[in-house]
Amino acid sequence: MSWLVAGFVAFQACILLTVNKLVQDDYMDEIFHGPQAREYCRGAFASWHPKITTFPGIYVMGALYGWMRWAAQALFSPLQVDAACTTTYLRSLNMLLSVVCLIVLKDIIATYRKQLQPQLGTKGTCAQRIEVPTHHASVHDTDTAAAGGAAWEAQGLNPGTYEPISHMLHALLLALYPLHWFFSFLYYTDVASLLFLLLAQLQVAKRRHKLAALASSLAILCRQTNAVWAAFLLGQAALAETELEWAPALHGAQHRRRDQRRTGNANRLLDKAQPKTSDSTIAAAAKGAKAAAATATEAVTAATATVEEPISELRVALTRLWRCRKTLVAKLWPLILPPAGFAAFLVSNGGSVVLGDKEAHKVVRHGAQLLYFAGWSALMLWPGLLTSATALLHIRRRRTLVSVVVAAAAVAAAVAIGHLSTMVHPYVLADNRHYVFYLWRRLLGRSANAKYILAPAYAAAWVLLLAGLLRRVSVLWTAGFVACLVVQLLPAWLLELRYFTPGFFMIALHLEPPTRVQAAVMMSMYGAINLATMYMFLYRPFEFADGSVARFIW
């Protein structure tokens, strides 16, 4: 679909031209990023603004991009280096990177769908070269072909009726995610940071671990917190090598064998009854046997699945990881280097993640960030979570007591987190240019009881997100994701919705691909938000407290 990429480029270029026409001066964080990039353009690499908190990756890229313009312009007429590195020009770098993000997203989606195709098995993994004990095989069958054959069934999907959108349309949908799309037209670190993180994810999926390590390093150089996701990708690579990443490949064979046992038990009872009874009696016996077998299996499954499957999965994971330890180290050592290097930086930097302005970005325990993340992500993904919501309602009807206990525990956890670790940064209270300022005043911090009133919504959001993930990925992958999300968000004092972008894309790429209807709803929602926020940014400026021109921004 090269025409779709060309259309996206044209659309992005039109928006950028409009932004540069109406917002010619550096705005918000650009007052730090723009001048710093121009210092690098001049070759003054020792110069550093004390308010800048991030690593200099985006400034190195900006300098290289500016030098390219300077060199090209020199063929026709001389151009000063500063003129080659204006902020309006540097914004086009992010616009181009957003196009590359679209292409990389498409490749990731295609790679993941290929890995989950029933007819394909994973070749050359460590798990295929070891023998799994018999008592583990009920959950983790090493016959990947058989497991893959039940992949769609394990997700509760019918291949004949479930029609996800194409790879490119799915990628375009994610490329229009509001928090990513908006910053494609400003010289911020977000787009470059996400691009390198996506590149690392793609290379991990393709088992190109050296390239993945390089991309992870570049992602960290653009934003420090990407070190957490570099560590996560190391874990994901280990799970992929031991065939413990995807839920269908893990549980598909189990579901198929369970159904076979259920049918076999009923057939054996039917065979015993056949010589002694008439046709009507046989039919009654068959019906009763099937009902009895189904009821027995249902009871055992309901009582043990919640506990046994995660424990069994962990047992198998430890077994495989231990038996494959030499192979894993030999294959994955490049992925160890980026997070290890960042750990060394933390030690040398006194335990602080940021370079400058440490007082405003000190480490705290802001557990409410996890609640905000779940609420925002579920809101942005709600059409794609409807399948999980339907499945949860079905489970509630069948397992009422378990559902009530889980729901009560989730709400209690949300209440406890909100009570113990809700805090607000002074920047949020003081800066009315950010939408978070209004979100806090009118919803999150409207009253002292707001955190308790919103607790059920936060709990429901987390349940839906986790349920959606577990339809596609393993419990271990999900646990690792949540752990890394905690490490990234918990220490962050400042609430900024764009901090949620890496975690959002990790979830979005591992949920079931949306259907055409779901994608249409999401596309409409993203389009409306993008239209509204860009209109407010461009055409509704106002006077800030210091007399400068202010514009609404995420």
N, C-alpha and C positions, 0 to 999 in steps of 0.2 A: 504493500500500500504506500508506494512512494508519493502518490498524490496527497495522501493524508499528512505525511511529514511535510511536504511542500506547503500545504495549506496552513499547517501549524506554524511553520517558520514565518509565513506572510502575516498571519494573525499576530504573532508575538512582535514582529517588527513594527507593525502599525501601532500597537499599544506602546512600544518603547518610544517611537517618534513622538507620540502624543505626550508621554511623560516628560521627555526631554524638552519639549516645547513649552510646557506649562510649569515645570519644576526644574529650572536651570541651575539653581544653586544646590550645594550639598544639603541634604536633609537628614535630620535625626542622627543616626550612627554614622552616616556618611561624612559628617564633619570630622570624624576621627579616621575613618577608612580611606577617604579620598586623599587627604594630605599625606598620610602615611605611605600610600601607594606612590605618590609623587616623589617622596623622599627616596624610595627604592628606585624609581625611574632615574633619578639623578645619580644613583650609585651610592647614596648615603645609607648603607645598610646598618651602620651603627646607631643611626637615629631612631628613637622610639618614643612614642607619646605615652606618658604615664597612665593615661586613662584606658588604654587599650588592654583588653584582658586575654585576647586569643593569640595563638601562635601565628607567625607571619605568612602562612601558606597563601592566603588570598592576595597578599601584597606582592609576593614573588610572582604569582600568576599575572597580576595587574601590570607589574613592571615588564615582564616578557611580552605581554599583549601590547603595551604602549610602545616598546622598542620595535615591534613588528610594524606598527603604524609609522613610527618615525623613519624606519629604514625604507619603507615603501614610498613615503612622501618625499624622501630625499632624492629620489629619482627624478622628481619634477620640480620641486621647490623646497628650500630649506624649511625646517620646522623645529621649533624649540621643544626640548624634551617635555617641559611642563604642559605645553599645548598638545603634545601627543598623549598625555595621560590625564586629560580632563575627566571629571567624574561622569559627565554625560557619555563620554566614550567608554569608560570602564563599565558602565551599566550594560553596554552591549555585550560584554564578556559574559555576564550572568544570563543574558537572554540566549546567547548561543549555547551555554552550558545547559540551559533548560531543555533545549532541543536534543542535546546528547542524552539527557536524563530520559526523555521519551523513548529514545532508541534502546537504551540500556534496560528500561523497564519492560519493553516488549521482549527483549532477549531473556530476561529473568522469567517472565511469565511463560514463554514458550519452553524454556528449559524445565521448569517445574512441572508443567503439564505433560511433557514428554516422559519425565521420570515416573509419573503416576499412570501412564497408559498401561492398561492391563496386560497387553501382549509383550511388554518389554520388561526385562529383568535388569537389575543393576549388576554390571559386570566388574570383576576385578576388585571387589570390596574384601576387606579383611574377614568379614563375617562368613563369606562363602568358603574360606579356606580353613575354618575351624569347625569342629564338631560340637554342636550344642547338645547338652544332656537331654535325655528323653523327657524328663519331668518339666523341662522348659518349653518343649515343643508345642504345648497346647496354646501358648500365647505367641511365641516367636518362632514360627516355622521358617527354616532357612531355605525352603524351596520358594524362591522369589517369584517364580512363574505362577505357582499356585496361589500365592498370596496376592500377586498382582491381578489374577483373574477375578478375585472377589473384591477388588479395590472399590469399585463404584457401589457394590452392595454394602460394604462396610460403612460407607458414608450415608447410606440411606437414600441413594439416588438411583434412578432408573436411566440408563444410558439412552434409552429411546425417547424419553420425555424431557430430560435435563439438557438444555442447549445453552451453554455459556457463550458469551460474546467472543469475538475474535481476539487474538493476542494484541493486535494493534489498537483496537477500540478499548480494550481493558487498560492498556498502557496510557492511552490518551485520557481516559477517565482519571487515572491517578495523577497524571501530569497536570490536571486542572484542579487538583486539591488546593483549596484556597490559600493555606499557609505557605505552600510551595510556590504557587503561581504568582502571588502578589509580589514576592521578593525576587522574582525573575527580572524585575525592571529597576531594581535599586542595587547599589554596590554594597551588598551585605555578604556575609559569609555563608548564608544558608544553602544556596543552590550548589556551590562548589562542594561544600561539606557533604550534602546529600548525594551528589553525583559520585564522589569517590567511595562513599559507603555502599552505594548500589553496585558500583564496579567490583568492589570487594566481594559482595554477596554473589554476584554473577560468577566470578572466578572460583569461589568456593563451590558453587553448585556444579561447575564444570570440572572440579578437582584440579584446578591450576593454582596450586597453593603459593607458589612464589609470586605470581602476579597478584594474587589476593593479598599477600602480605604487603606488596608495594602499594596497592590501592588503599589498604588500611592505614599505612603510614601517612599517605597523602591526606586521607580523611582526618587523621589526628592533627596534622599540621594546619588544617583549616579550622578545626574546633576540637578542643581537648577532650570533651566528653565522649567523642567517638572512640576513645580508647576502650570504653566499656563495651561498645558494640564490636570492636575488634576482638575482644576476648570472647564475646558471644559467638562470633563467626568461627573462632577456633573450636569452641564446643560443638557448633553445628557441623563442622567438618568431621570431628571425631564421631558424632552420631551417624553421619552419612557413611563413613568408612565401616561402621559396624551395623549398618542397616537398621538404625534405631531412630531415624528422623521422622519418617512419615507414618501416620496412623494407619492408613489402608494396608500398606505392606506388612505392618506388624500384626494387625488384627483380622485381616481379611480371611486368612486360612482358618482362624479360630471360629469365626462365625459360620463358615461353610461346614466345618466338621461338626459344629454343634447342631446345625440343621440336619446333617446326615445322621447323627446319633439319634436325634428326635424321630426322624422318619424311620430309621432302622428299628428302634424299639417298638414303634407302632406296628411295623410290618411283622415283626416276630410274634407279637401278640395275636395278630390277625392270622398268621400261619398256624398257630397252635389251635385256634378256634375253628379253622376251616373244615377239618375232617368230621367234626361232630355236629355241625349246625347247618341250618338252612341258609339260603341267600339273605333273607331278612335279618336273621340273627348275626350273620357275618357282618352285614352292614352296620348293625347296632354295635357289635363288638369293635369294629374298626373305628367307628366314631368315638366310642368311649375310650378306646386305647389311645387314640390320638389326643383326645382332650386331657386324659390323665398324664400322658407324656409331656404335653405342652405345659400343663399346670405345674408338674414337678420341676421341669426345667426352669420355668418362669420363677418359681419360688427360690430355687437355688441361685439363679442368676441375680435376682433382686437382692438376696441376702449377702452375696459374696463378691459381686463384680466390682462394687465401689472400692472395696479394700484390696481384693486379690490382684486385680490387673495392674495397678500402679506398683504394688510390691513385687509382683512377678516381673514387671518390666524393669524395675530397678535391679533385681537380682540378675536378670539376663544381661543388663547393661554392664554391671560390674564384672560379670564373667567374661563378656566379650572384650571389654576394655582392657582387662588384665591379660587375657590371652593374646590380644593384639598390640600390647604395649610397645613392643619393639618396632612393629610395622608403623604404628601411629606416630611414634617419635621420628622415625625415618621420613615419613611422608609430610608430617605437619609442622616440623620444626620452624619453617619460615613464618608460620602464623603466630608462633610464640613471641617472635621478636618485637612486633609493634607494641603489644600491651606491656611486655617486659621493659622496653625502652621508656614507655610513659611512667611506669612505676619508678624507674630510676630518676626521672624528672621530678616526680612528686617528692622523693626523698631530698633531692637537692634544693627544691623550692620550699622546704619547710612544711610540706604536707598540703600546700595550697594548690588548687587546680589552675588558677588564673595567674597571668603575668603582672598585670597592673590593677589598680583600684581594688585592692584586696579587701578593704574595709567594707565596701558595698557588696562584695560577693563572698563573704565569709561562709564557712561551712556551718550548716544548721541541720536540724532533724525536722524536715517539713513534710510529714507524712501525708498531709492533705493534697500534696501535689499528685499523689497516686489516685486520689479520688477525682481530682479535676481531669487528669489524663483519661480515665475511664469514661467519665461523662462526655468529654469532648469527642473522643474517638468513637464511642458508640453513636453519638449524634451524627457524626460524619459518615458512618458506615451502616446506619440503621436499615436501609433497604436490603443490604446483603446479609443482615443478621436475622431476617424474618424466618428463614428456614430453621435456624437454631432455636428461635423463640417458639416456633410451632412444635419442634421436637421436645423442648422443655415442658410445654403444656401437656403433651402426650405422656411424658414421664410423670408429671404431677398427678395425672389422673390414675396412673397405674401404681405409683409409689407415693401416696399422699404423705405418709409420715416422714419418709426420707426427705421429700421436697420441702416440707414445713421446717424440718430441722436445719437443712442447708440454707434456706431463705432467712431464717431467724439468725443463724450464725453470721451470714453475710451482712445483714443489717446491723447486728451488734458490733461487728468489726468496723464497719463504716462509722458508726456512732463513736466508738472508742478512738479511732484515728482522728476524726474531726474534733473531738473534745480535747485530745492530748496534744495535737500538733497542727492546729490551724494558726497560721501567722500571716502577716501582711507586710510586705516590704515598703519602706517610705516612698520609693519611686512609684509604686502602684497608686498610692494615695495622692501623690502630688502632680502626676503628669496626665492631664486630661486629653492628650493627643492619642493615647492608646485606648483601644476598645476594652482592654482589661480594666481600665479605670472605671468604666461604666458597668462592666460585668460585676465588679466587686461591689460598687455602691448600690446597684439595683437588684442583685441576686445573692452572690456569695457572702457578702458582708452586710446585707441589708439590716439584719438584726442579729442579736447574740444567739438566737435559736435557729438561724438559717442552716447552720451545719448539721443540725439534728433533723430538720425538716427534709433536707436534701439527701439524707443518709439512705433511705430506700432506693432513690434513683441511682445513687452511686453504686449500691450493692447490685441492683438489677443490671447496670451497665457492665460491671465486672463479670457477672455470671454469663451474660450474653457473649461478651468478648471471649471468655475462656471456653464456653461451649462451642462457639464458632471455630476457634483454633483447634480444639480437640477432635473436630470432625475431619481434620486434615493432617495434623501433626501429632507427634507422640506426647505423652505426659512429660517425658524428660525434656523435650524441646520447649514445651510450654513453661515448665518450672524454671529452666534456664533463662527464658525470656523475661519472666516476671522478676527473677533475681537481678538481672542486668538493669531492668527498668527501675527497680528500687535503688540500685547503686547510682544510677544517673540522676534521678529526680529527687530522692530524699534529701541530699545535701543542699539543694538549690533553694535559696531564700526567695528570690524574685520569681513571681509567677509571670511567665511569658508563654503564650500558646505555641509559639514556634519552637520552643524547647521540646515539644511533644512530637515533632516531625519524624525523627528516626524511629521511635517506637510505633508511631502510626503506620509508617510504611512497612515495618516488619510484620505487623498484624495484617495489613491489607493484602500483602503479597502471599500470605499463607492461609487466607480464608478461601472458601470455595469461590471460584470465579462467578461473578454476578450473571444472572440471566439478562436477556434483552430488556425486559420490563424493569428489573432492578437497576440495570445500568442507565436506562432512560431517566428514572427517578433521580438517581444520584447525579447524573450529568446536569439535569435541570436545577437541582439544588446547588451544585457547585457553581454553575453558570450564574444563577441569581445572586449568590453571595459575592462572586468575583465582580459582577457588574455593579452591585451596590457599593462594595468597598472601594473599587477603583473610581467610581463616580464621586464618592465622598472625598477621596484623596485628591482628585484633580480639580473638582469644581465646587467644593465646599470648604475653602480655607477660612481660617479665623485668626484673630489676633491673640497671640500667646501672652502670658503674664509679663514677659520682658519686652513686649512690643513687637516681637518678630512675627513673621507669618507662620502659622501652625496648620498642619494638615492631619486628618485622622489616619491612623495607621494601626496595623495589628500590634 
